[in-house]
Amino acid sequence: MKYQGDKIMKKNCNKPYNVNHRLYICLTILFTITLFISLCMPDDNWYQNIHDILNNLSYGCIASVVVAWLIDCANVNNQNKKSAAIYNLVFEDLKGNLVCFIGTWANICYQSFNKFDYHREKHTWIEWYDIFKENYEKMEDNEEKCKIIEDVSNKLQLSIKSFKASYHELMSEQFLLATNELINLDLRYTLRSMEQEFAFLDYQLHVEDSDKIKLLNIVCKNIEFYINQWDDIKHFNSVSFSPQKFYLAEKGIG
């Protein structure tokens, strides 16, 4: 199912802080039961004193629990907002460089095969790659094919270099990542796997005799898989966009 412009997908990091609602509910029920017991006591002098004590205690405790519950909810909400802001700041550059990579195929199709009027079309990034590959394989002029591969290599190397730099900068902020609970083992593995894919691609692009299309097939499929493992950006795989308009399409504008 493709991501459509009018269905804007909400993207947030997992909320690391949570209110212990079960505790507050249990306390509220406990003090409500105590209040009910006090109201059911016989109306005589000896029980009246106990009734008054339980009655006042129950009302006071229920009010205190509700106030504490509301304060806790507000504090947790603020902590999660702060965590989300830090998360977006920390991962923004990395995700931006990944978008440069996945947007390359639409741009290549638009620039190298512009006779097909691709600037009017919308596809997911992996569909744009398939379109690029299909057009490339239909070409008969080897010189033109070499020029396109060279252009692709230059564009990819730029986004790969930027992604790797962002990745290593991110991994150098271990204290920030740990204290704000911004990364777990699964995400760490996903990012590391992406970095290795790009490192492999970067190396192979410099090898003259390598089969570039076969290489790109493998890397793009793997990157598609790793994007799907990262909850915050898995929608990247289903955003349909026109060349140079990924961010607009992601926000439901383009």
Summary of the structure (lengths in Angstrom):
residues: 254
radius of gyration: 28.6
end to end distance: 18.1
largest distance: 106.0
contacts: 699
relative contact order: 0.14
helix: 76%
strand: 2%
